[in-house]
Amino acid sequence: MAQKPSIPKGTRDFNPEQVAKRNYIFSTIKSQFQTFGFQPIETPSFENSDTLMGKYGEEGDRLIFKILNSGDFISDYNNNLIKSIKLALRNFKAFIEKNSNKAEKEGFFDNFINVFPEVLRRNKEIKFDERSINLDKLSSDISTKIQTYLDKDFLLEMFVEDDDRYLTTLTIIIFGDFYYELGNKYVGEYISEKALRYDLTVPFARYVVQHQNEIEFPFKRYQMQPVWRADRPQKGRFREFYQCDADVVGSDSLWQEVEFIQLYDNVFTALGLKGTIIKINNRKILSGIAEVIGASDKLIDFTVALDKLDKIGEEKVKEEMLGKGIPQSGIDKLQPLFSLSGDFEAQIEILKGILSTSEEGKKGIEELDFINEAISSLGLQSAKLQLDVTLARGLNYYTGAIFEVSAPEGVKMGSIGGGGRYADLTGVFGLKNVSGVGISFGLDRIYLVLEELGLFPETIAKSTEVMFINFGDKEALFCLKAVKSLREAGVNAELYPDKITNGKHMKKQMNYANKREIPFVVLVGEEEMNTSVYTLKNMITGDQTKVSLEALITAVK
Amino acid sequence: MAQKPSIPKGTRDFNPEQVAKRNYIFSTIKSQFQTFGFQPIETPSFENSDTLMGKYGEEGDRLIFKILNSGDFISDYNNNLIKSIKLALRNFKAFIEKNSNKAEKEGFFDNFINVFPEVLRRNKEIKFDERSINLDKLSSDISTKIQTYLDKDFLLEMFVEDDDRYLTTLTIIIFGDFYYELGNKYVGEYISEKALRYDLTVPFARYVVQHQNEIEFPFKRYQMQPVWRADRPQKGRFREFYQCDADVVGSDSLWQEVEFIQLYDNVFTALGLKGTIIKINNRKILSGIAEVIGASDKLIDFTVALDKLDKIGEEKVKEEMLGKGIPQSGIDKLQPLFSLSGDFEAQIEILKGILSTSEEGKKGIEELDFINEAISSLGLQSAKLQLDVTLARGLNYYTGAIFEVSAPEGVKMGSIGGGGRYADLTGVFGLKNVSGVGISFGLDRIYLVLEELGLFPETIAKSTEVMFINFGDKEALFCLKAVKSLREAGVNAELYPDKITNGKHMKKQMNYANKREIPFVVLVGEEEMNTSVYTLKNMITGDQTKVSLEALITAVK
């Protein structure tokens, strides 16, 4: 029976027009990345699990797509598990047969849990791969499970009194129970050693460390590849989507923050998207404020509350802060923050007042000042730089500048880009003290904004420009010679593959050209072949003229 | 502890130079696809498993990368299994308590296996997803397993005599045994509903059927995306690699075969790879020969043997055919085939002799003749079309033309492209009688050939063209204004981010420019700023000149 075709939820097919529009955005971004001196790299779609796991917090880890090991992935695991349980049971049996004292038994169990991992390691029949199985934990879980069963009188009795038959049965019981209760704990990691890329930043950090000897630092790289997240699919949120990232690693210079603001401005201007707002903040400002109001230990609570200012208003924000244990006296000190207004410089002045006692805060102000002055002096084409002290995205990893770009006023859309500086990008992979700063473009949202504002150029989805009607094999061959010349001249041209039979199907071919919006159609019959001309029909105006091959090429180019 | 970074075997990182070279091949192919009127589509990286499974033969299915369902994927499965086993046991227990007759017991078991799937379906506590679990098979397996255990006297005794305690224990035993013996059979499909794309053809067929109402047929599409195969990695064989495919669906016209030969010729000529050999064959020729020699039922054996002619020679091929049961009289009729030589036309004449009694064979000759005459008349730029009756790739699915492209003579490399016609591409997804024909380019091998022959243009890996030395913040700002103008003029330019401190690190910046092969460096100090000039250093010749901004842009463009 035929399958009804569908694709997994959260994924998308892209038709020719969508591919063309997406490629237009990609190539615009790419071309700007290149003029700024960024170089492309690409990394594999899947990484070793341990490269990705533990880098995105608990929530992120859960959203990583894991790839099942190939082949008969589970038999090895099961065999090892059965053998381990049996081995443990044999040891217990030998002990129980000699000792029946309850206290001694307990002691034996405790001791056994400690030596069991080593017993497993030495046994040549058991081949647990310790890269994916923690033998200490496994040993403890197996032993505990066995203890539970041996506490059941009727089983213990059978077990001790009888031969190997009961030992095997008990092994299977414990194996089953173990699977039932703890299956998920071990088997998941054991049967999956690879995972799909969750973002481009962690693979980039891995790349930098792995290839550090081939790289000249500072390394300016860009990367435009899909990432995958097992998020609940919803409008505008997909399980497969592209990220477009540019990062510099290996330099603390603030000139890079300046350049990234210019880069945002250049890309959005090139896309015709004028009036974007580039919001900037600095983690040091947020830390400084937290310090000043006596909430240094509550930085996250504080910023999470502050981040909601736009949505819930001043009073609710204050309530939330109080609720999180930030003292009223501290919140009072924040008052100037709630009425922060005016241009970049004016806001900086207010911040200077608030942060006068915080060294870290003052450092943050200094950085913002430097960046703002440079941008003022260099000018932006169409974007506006705005200080936003409530901006707290990526606070878990950003250590300096924080960026976020909003679509022009009037377009309802979340951020269309974001980024920041992270003091230690590569430390987790063993390369310490390498500072990085980077930005990202949100392709899908930019696509929606350009669509909404009608900013895609009309020509980008341009496909075939000239189609030749196929009147028959002789005519087709004659036409293909012209098609060849047109293609050599860079014109997208094609011959309708099926010929007209019994004078029929001519309309079908014209309809095809119409529906595909092919602007020119060429008709060649006996007469045209004899006189080496082409009847050129303009599908928009309906005009028809007889032209030479040369004139044909000129007319459609 | 820091992780030592690595990537999964069979996958690759691409550095900036490699990305540039790969993109050069991609964009050359893409540009030719477009002049031929092909339109791009993209499909998701992963498909529903049932879209892919069963389409590539047993061997192919094994090589498909499966994605683990997200979340706690195994608990549901385990709970359902436990409940099912317990439900079956309760039924057995009720029956056994009433009947002890052995024959009746057997009958009950057989009958139970038949009704059990329905029992499971009706039980609201058990929620097996029948898209991934075959309940008939599962019911039978569970029942058989139970039967085995109830045949063990000591268990049966406990089970019948006692209360639910033993029923639970027995459930766990059977659950464990089931997992141990049959875990792989069910759990693999249950915990994975998605799989990574194995090729572009099946997803394309799925796309065509799913979007048939939006598509104008004949549909000429191209697709350039990665595919994944769990193949054993070895030199030149990767687990992630790109395919570049162009196909037409919805037309039987042989003009398409003609166009695909032109397309191959155009692409390889555009890449500077002259002298490629486009081999062509036709499945109908192979079927015809098999028919003539009385081996119609041994088409695969026959073609597999014939395919080895180049490698093992005439005698061994004949031996293999004999061994496979092809009669000597038939093999004798093949004699002209072994000495097949001369140009396309000459070979066609010999084939006409061999195939005079086969209708299918004659149809194959007619098709080859048509294609060859058209190509002779249209001419090829640098490739050569060659008839190769031993060519049998993809015989499982190709029904007409078969293509394969070899690198120019002297380059040791397998095929760098291939394709063919398949009469029924989309039937498996419910759209019958849609013929397709397509070709594919082998990116990785083309890359190696271009590298070996030194055919990559020197300019493609071009990165930054001008770098400004960073003498300090004042100078940097001055420089960034020039950088901005250069970028606006389309020149890739950058400022070294870190400034020289205490007159040091100048050499470091120059070294950086050297290693990155940046051709021009600009130096701006106090003097330059005062007079608004730029000291331009040519890094290849070492020449240094003072120029205006305008002259700078002209000089480096």
HADDOCK unambig.tbl for C-alpha pairs under 7 A between the chains (distance, minus, plus):
assign (segid A and resid 2 and name CA) (segid B and resid 428 and name CA) 5.42 0.50 0.50
assign (segid A and resid 2 and name CA) (segid B and resid 429 and name CA) 5.05 0.50 0.50
assign (segid A and resid 2 and name CA) (segid B and resid 430 and name CA) 4.74 0.50 0.50
assign (segid A and resid 3 and name CA) (segid B and resid 428 and name CA) 6.84 0.50 0.50
assign (segid A and resid 3 and name CA) (segid B and resid 429 and name CA) 5.01 0.50 0.50
assign (segid A and resid 3 and name CA) (segid B and resid 430 and name CA) 6.53 0.50 0.50
assign (segid A and resid 4 and name CA) (segid B and resid 429 and name CA) 6.22 0.50 0.50
assign (segid A and resid 5 and name CA) (segid B and resid 206 and name CA) 5.83 0.50 0.50
assign (segid A and resid 5 and name CA) (segid B and resid 209 and name CA) 6.96 0.50 0.50
assign (segid A and resid 5 and name CA) (segid B and resid 210 and name CA) 5.67 0.50 0.50
assign (segid A and resid 5 and name CA) (segid B and resid 429 and name CA) 6.24 0.50 0.50
assign (segid A and resid 6 and name CA) (segid B and resid 210 and name CA) 6.79 0.50 0.50
assign (segid A and resid 7 and name CA) (segid B and resid 47 and name CA) 5.73 0.50 0.50
assign (segid A and resid 7 and name CA) (segid B and resid 48 and name CA) 6.04 0.50 0.50
assign (segid A and resid 8 and name CA) (segid B and resid 47 and name CA) 6.04 0.50 0.50
assign (segid A and resid 8 and name CA) (segid B and resid 48 and name CA) 5.68 0.50 0.50
assign (segid A and resid 11 and name CA) (segid B and resid 44 and name CA) 5.89 0.50 0.50
assign (segid A and resid 12 and name CA) (segid B and resid 43 and name CA) 6.65 0.50 0.50
assign (segid A and resid 12 and name CA) (segid B and resid 44 and name CA) 5.86 0.50 0.50
assign (segid A and resid 13 and name CA) (segid B and resid 42 and name CA) 5.86 0.50 0.50
assign (segid A and resid 13 and name CA) (segid B and resid 43 and name CA) 4.60 0.50 0.50
assign (segid A and resid 13 and name CA) (segid B and resid 44 and name CA) 6.18 0.50 0.50
assign (segid A and resid 14 and name CA) (segid B and resid 41 and name CA) 5.61 0.50 0.50
assign (segid A and resid 14 and name CA) (segid B and resid 42 and name CA) 5.06 0.50 0.50
assign (segid A and resid 14 and name CA) (segid B and resid 43 and name CA) 6.38 0.50 0.50
assign (segid A and resid 15 and name CA) (segid B and resid 41 and name CA) 5.00 0.50 0.50
assign (segid A and resid 15 and name CA) (segid B and resid 42 and name CA) 6.90 0.50 0.50
assign (segid A and resid 16 and name CA) (segid B and resid 39 and name CA) 5.62 0.50 0.50
assign (segid A and resid 16 and name CA) (segid B and resid 40 and name CA) 4.92 0.50 0.50
assign (segid A and resid 16 and name CA) (segid B and resid 41 and name CA) 5.12 0.50 0.50
assign (segid A and resid 19 and name CA) (segid B and resid 40 and name CA) 6.44 0.50 0.50
assign (segid A and resid 19 and name CA) (segid B and resid 41 and name CA) 6.22 0.50 0.50
assign (segid A and resid 19 and name CA) (segid B and resid 42 and name CA) 6.99 0.50 0.50
assign (segid A and resid 34 and name CA) (segid B and resid 463 and name CA) 6.97 0.50 0.50
assign (segid A and resid 34 and name CA) (segid B and resid 492 and name CA) 6.09 0.50 0.50
assign (segid A and resid 35 and name CA) (segid B and resid 487 and name CA) 5.59 0.50 0.50
assign (segid A and resid 35 and name CA) (segid B and resid 490 and name CA) 6.53 0.50 0.50
assign (segid A and resid 35 and name CA) (segid B and resid 491 and name CA) 5.93 0.50 0.50
assign (segid A and resid 35 and name CA) (segid B and resid 492 and name CA) 3.70 0.50 0.50
assign (segid A and resid 35 and name CA) (segid B and resid 493 and name CA) 5.94 0.50 0.50
assign (segid A and resid 36 and name CA) (segid B and resid 492 and name CA) 5.85 0.50 0.50
assign (segid A and resid 36 and name CA) (segid B and resid 493 and name CA) 5.79 0.50 0.50
assign (segid A and resid 36 and name CA) (segid B and resid 494 and name CA) 5.90 0.50 0.50
assign (segid A and resid 37 and name CA) (segid B and resid 463 and name CA) 6.27 0.50 0.50
assign (segid A and resid 37 and name CA) (segid B and resid 464 and name CA) 4.85 0.50 0.50
assign (segid A and resid 37 and name CA) (segid B and resid 492 and name CA) 5.64 0.50 0.50
assign (segid A and resid 37 and name CA) (segid B and resid 493 and name CA) 5.88 0.50 0.50
assign (segid A and resid 37 and name CA) (segid B and resid 494 and name CA) 5.80 0.50 0.50
assign (segid A and resid 39 and name CA) (segid B and resid 16 and name CA) 5.63 0.50 0.50
assign (segid A and resid 39 and name CA) (segid B and resid 463 and name CA) 6.68 0.50 0.50
assign (segid A and resid 40 and name CA) (segid B and resid 16 and name CA) 4.92 0.50 0.50
assign (segid A and resid 40 and name CA) (segid B and resid 19 and name CA) 6.47 0.50 0.50
assign (segid A and resid 41 and name CA) (segid B and resid 14 and name CA) 5.61 0.50 0.50
assign (segid A and resid 41 and name CA) (segid B and resid 15 and name CA) 5.01 0.50 0.50
assign (segid A and resid 41 and name CA) (segid B and resid 16 and name CA) 5.11 0.50 0.50
assign (segid A and resid 41 and name CA) (segid B and resid 19 and name CA) 6.23 0.50 0.50
assign (segid A and resid 42 and name CA) (segid B and resid 13 and name CA) 5.85 0.50 0.50
assign (segid A and resid 42 and name CA) (segid B and resid 14 and name CA) 5.06 0.50 0.50
assign (segid A and resid 42 and name CA) (segid B and resid 15 and name CA) 6.90 0.50 0.50
assign (segid A and resid 43 and name CA) (segid B and resid 12 and name CA) 6.64 0.50 0.50
assign (segid A and resid 43 and name CA) (segid B and resid 13 and name CA) 4.59 0.50 0.50
assign (segid A and resid 43 and name CA) (segid B and resid 14 and name CA) 6.40 0.50 0.50
assign (segid A and resid 44 and name CA) (segid B and resid 11 and name CA) 5.89 0.50 0.50
assign (segid A and resid 44 and name CA) (segid B and resid 12 and name CA) 5.86 0.50 0.50
assign (segid A and resid 44 and name CA) (segid B and resid 13 and name CA) 6.19 0.50 0.50
assign (segid A and resid 47 and name CA) (segid B and resid 7 and name CA) 5.73 0.50 0.50
assign (segid A and resid 47 and name CA) (segid B and resid 8 and name CA) 6.04 0.50 0.50
assign (segid A and resid 48 and name CA) (segid B and resid 7 and name CA) 6.04 0.50 0.50
assign (segid A and resid 48 and name CA) (segid B and resid 8 and name CA) 5.67 0.50 0.50
assign (segid A and resid 62 and name CA) (segid B and resid 71 and name CA) 6.63 0.50 0.50
assign (segid A and resid 65 and name CA) (segid B and resid 67 and name CA) 6.82 0.50 0.50
assign (segid A and resid 65 and name CA) (segid B and resid 68 and name CA) 6.88 0.50 0.50
assign (segid A and resid 65 and name CA) (segid B and resid 70 and name CA) 6.62 0.50 0.50
assign (segid A and resid 66 and name CA) (segid B and resid 67 and name CA) 5.82 0.50 0.50
assign (segid A and resid 66 and name CA) (segid B and resid 68 and name CA) 5.36 0.50 0.50
assign (segid A and resid 67 and name CA) (segid B and resid 65 and name CA) 6.81 0.50 0.50
assign (segid A and resid 67 and name CA) (segid B and resid 66 and name CA) 5.81 0.50 0.50
assign (segid A and resid 67 and name CA) (segid B and resid 67 and name CA) 4.40 0.50 0.50
assign (segid A and resid 67 and name CA) (segid B and resid 68 and name CA) 5.61 0.50 0.50
assign (segid A and resid 68 and name CA) (segid B and resid 65 and name CA) 6.89 0.50 0.50
assign (segid A and resid 68 and name CA) (segid B and resid 66 and name CA) 5.35 0.50 0.50
assign (segid A and resid 68 and name CA) (segid B and resid 67 and name CA) 5.60 0.50 0.50
assign (segid A and resid 68 and name CA) (segid B and resid 68 and name CA) 5.71 0.50 0.50
assign (segid A and resid 70 and name CA) (segid B and resid 65 and name CA) 6.67 0.50 0.50
assign (segid A and resid 70 and name CA) (segid B and resid 230 and name CA) 6.58 0.50 0.50
assign (segid A and resid 71 and name CA) (segid B and resid 62 and name CA) 6.69 0.50 0.50
assign (segid A and resid 72 and name CA) (segid B and resid 184 and name CA) 6.88 0.50 0.50
assign (segid A and resid 74 and name CA) (segid B and resid 184 and name CA) 6.02 0.50 0.50
assign (segid A and resid 75 and name CA) (segid B and resid 184 and name CA) 6.86 0.50 0.50
assign (segid A and resid 78 and name CA) (segid B and resid 180 and name CA) 5.96 0.50 0.50
assign (segid A and resid 172 and name CA) (segid B and resid 173 and name CA) 5.46 0.50 0.50
assign (segid A and resid 172 and name CA) (segid B and resid 176 and name CA) 5.41 0.50 0.50
assign (segid A and resid 172 and name CA) (segid B and resid 177 and name CA) 6.02 0.50 0.50
assign (segid A and resid 173 and name CA) (segid B and resid 172 and name CA) 5.46 0.50 0.50
assign (segid A and resid 173 and name CA) (segid B and resid 173 and name CA) 4.29 0.50 0.50
assign (segid A and resid 173 and name CA) (segid B and resid 176 and name CA) 6.14 0.50 0.50
assign (segid A and resid 175 and name CA) (segid B and resid 176 and name CA) 5.50 0.50 0.50
assign (segid A and resid 176 and name CA) (segid B and resid 172 and name CA) 5.39 0.50 0.50
assign (segid A and resid 176 and name CA) (segid B and resid 173 and name CA) 6.13 0.50 0.50
assign (segid A and resid 176 and name CA) (segid B and resid 175 and name CA) 5.49 0.50 0.50
assign (segid A and resid 176 and name CA) (segid B and resid 176 and name CA) 3.36 0.50 0.50
assign (segid A and resid 177 and name CA) (segid B and resid 172 and name CA) 6.01 0.50 0.50
assign (segid A and resid 180 and name CA) (segid B and resid 78 and name CA) 5.98 0.50 0.50
assign (segid A and resid 184 and name CA) (segid B and resid 72 and name CA) 6.86 0.50 0.50
assign (segid A and resid 184 and name CA) (segid B and resid 74 and name CA) 6.00 0.50 0.50
assign (segid A and resid 184 and name CA) (segid B and resid 75 and name CA) 6.85 0.50 0.50
assign (segid A and resid 206 and name CA) (segid B and resid 5 and name CA) 5.84 0.50 0.50
assign (segid A and resid 209 and name CA) (segid B and resid 5 and name CA) 6.95 0.50 0.50
assign (segid A and resid 210 and name CA) (segid B and resid 5 and name CA) 5.67 0.50 0.50
assign (segid A and resid 210 and name CA) (segid B and resid 6 and name CA) 6.79 0.50 0.50
assign (segid A and resid 216 and name CA) (segid B and resid 512 and name CA) 6.68 0.50 0.50
assign (segid A and resid 230 and name CA) (segid B and resid 70 and name CA) 6.52 0.50 0.50
assign (segid A and resid 251 and name CA) (segid B and resid 497 and name CA) 6.95 0.50 0.50
assign (segid A and resid 251 and name CA) (segid B and resid 498 and name CA) 6.69 0.50 0.50
assign (segid A and resid 253 and name CA) (segid B and resid 497 and name CA) 5.56 0.50 0.50
assign (segid A and resid 253 and name CA) (segid B and resid 498 and name CA) 5.46 0.50 0.50
assign (segid A and resid 255 and name CA) (segid B and resid 497 and name CA) 5.97 0.50 0.50
assign (segid A and resid 256 and name CA) (segid B and resid 497 and name CA) 6.59 0.50 0.50
assign (segid A and resid 374 and name CA) (segid B and resid 477 and name CA) 6.88 0.50 0.50
assign (segid A and resid 378 and name CA) (segid B and resid 481 and name CA) 6.32 0.50 0.50
assign (segid A and resid 428 and name CA) (segid B and resid 2 and name CA) 5.41 0.50 0.50
assign (segid A and resid 428 and name CA) (segid B and resid 3 and name CA) 6.84 0.50 0.50
assign (segid A and resid 429 and name CA) (segid B and resid 2 and name CA) 5.05 0.50 0.50
assign (segid A and resid 429 and name CA) (segid B and resid 3 and name CA) 5.02 0.50 0.50
assign (segid A and resid 429 and name CA) (segid B and resid 4 and name CA) 6.22 0.50 0.50
assign (segid A and resid 429 and name CA) (segid B and resid 5 and name CA) 6.23 0.50 0.50
assign (segid A and resid 430 and name CA) (segid B and resid 2 and name CA) 4.73 0.50 0.50
assign (segid A and resid 430 and name CA) (segid B and resid 3 and name CA) 6.54 0.50 0.50
assign (segid A and resid 463 and name CA) (segid B and resid 34 and name CA) 6.95 0.50 0.50
assign (segid A and resid 463 and name CA) (segid B and resid 37 and name CA) 6.27 0.50 0.50
assign (segid A and resid 463 and name CA) (segid B and resid 39 and name CA) 6.66 0.50 0.50
assign (segid A and resid 464 and name CA) (segid B and resid 37 and name CA) 4.86 0.50 0.50
assign (segid A and resid 477 and name CA) (segid B and resid 374 and name CA) 6.86 0.50 0.50
assign (segid A and resid 481 and name CA) (segid B and resid 378 and name CA) 6.30 0.50 0.50
assign (segid A and resid 487 and name CA) (segid B and resid 35 and name CA) 5.55 0.50 0.50
assign (segid A and resid 490 and name CA) (segid B and resid 35 and name CA) 6.51 0.50 0.50
assign (segid A and resid 491 and name CA) (segid B and resid 35 and name CA) 5.90 0.50 0.50
assign (segid A and resid 492 and name CA) (segid B and resid 34 and name CA) 6.08 0.50 0.50
assign (segid A and resid 492 and name CA) (segid B and resid 35 and name CA) 3.69 0.50 0.50
assign (segid A and resid 492 and name CA) (segid B and resid 36 and name CA) 5.84 0.50 0.50
assign (segid A and resid 492 and name CA) (segid B and resid 37 and name CA) 5.63 0.50 0.50
assign (segid A and resid 493 and name CA) (segid B and resid 35 and name CA) 5.93 0.50 0.50
assign (segid A and resid 493 and name CA) (segid B and resid 36 and name CA) 5.79 0.50 0.50
assign (segid A and resid 493 and name CA) (segid B and resid 37 and name CA) 5.88 0.50 0.50
assign (segid A and resid 494 and name CA) (segid B and resid 36 and name CA) 5.90 0.50 0.50
assign (segid A and resid 494 and name CA) (segid B and resid 37 and name CA) 5.80 0.50 0.50
assign (segid A and resid 497 and name CA) (segid B and resid 251 and name CA) 6.95 0.50 0.50
assign (segid A and resid 497 and name CA) (segid B and resid 253 and name CA) 5.54 0.50 0.50
assign (segid A and resid 497 and name CA) (segid B and resid 255 and name CA) 5.97 0.50 0.50
assign (segid A and resid 497 and name CA) (segid B and resid 256 and name CA) 6.58 0.50 0.50
assign (segid A and resid 498 and name CA) (segid B and resid 251 and name CA) 6.70 0.50 0.50
assign (segid A and resid 498 and name CA) (segid B and resid 253 and name CA) 5.46 0.50 0.50
assign (segid A and resid 512 and name CA) (segid B and resid 216 and name CA) 6.68 0.50 0.50
